[in-house]
Amino acid sequence: MIRVIDVNMKQFLSISLLLFILTGCAEYDVENEGVFYSYVDHNLNGVKKPLEGADPETFEVMDNDDYGKDLHSVFYKGERIPGADASSFEFVGDLFAKDKFRVFYAGDSIHASSSRGFRIIDSYYSADHKDIYWTTEPLHVCSTNDFELIPLDSNEHEFERWATDGCWYYLRHFKIPSDDYANVHLYRGSAGFAKDRNWVYHLDRKINFIDGERILDTVDVATFTVSRYIECKDKFGCINPYHGREPCDP
């Protein structure tokens, strides 16, 4: 028993050390000859990458040290952020940052966003004065004022959180395309299944179709159930949401 504990502890320490090496050793180095981004690659090799054109005189590391900027440019993890306005760029929280024009998530511009009225909802969702966003994707909600996150079940992670704007339901940036909002049933903890009185949905499509091609002739909505994350069936048998009918596991 003691030996098992020792082995497990060694494995835990090894994994912890690896995670520290991969995630905890990246930094900007400002030197007389320029600015560098130092990190450990996937082969555990140390890399010191010069930031072309970065000005060591004005370069600063921001509150989230993945972000840095000089007088003219902004960088995320050593990569220049296209179109970012350095003079107004600021870190906001989590992975979010903004300039006077738009908002950024993990160094990527949030599509069609505005810094006007910007607020963070959680680690993935944010809002401005006109829309809600999941990471970098706009949801095109019917109401920003009525948008709310559905409380997590005990078996759900924040990444799997459902949301609603009072007209539609969302899982991440996928909108359940039901026009029967009052009768939508969400399968919590699943891979994005929902149903109303007439249709079953997988993320942003009816489960009968994928890329415009019909993969299921009939789904019995009344008996449709989800048994595991992506395993589902109705009275006619088991369903693969990407391929159609399939034999049920023994």
Secondary structure, 3 states (H helix, E strand, C coil): CHHHHHHHHHHHHHHHHHHHHHHHCCEEEEECCEEEEEEECCCCCEEEEECCCCCCCCCEECCCCCEEECCCCEEECCEECCCCCCCCCEEEECCEEECCCCEEECCEECCCCCCCCCEECCCCEEECCCCEEECCEECCCCCCCCCEECCCCCCCCHHHCEEECCCCEEECCEECCCCCHHHCEECCCCCCEEECCCCEEECCEECCEECCEECCCCCCHHHCEECCCCCEEECCEEEECCCEEECCCC
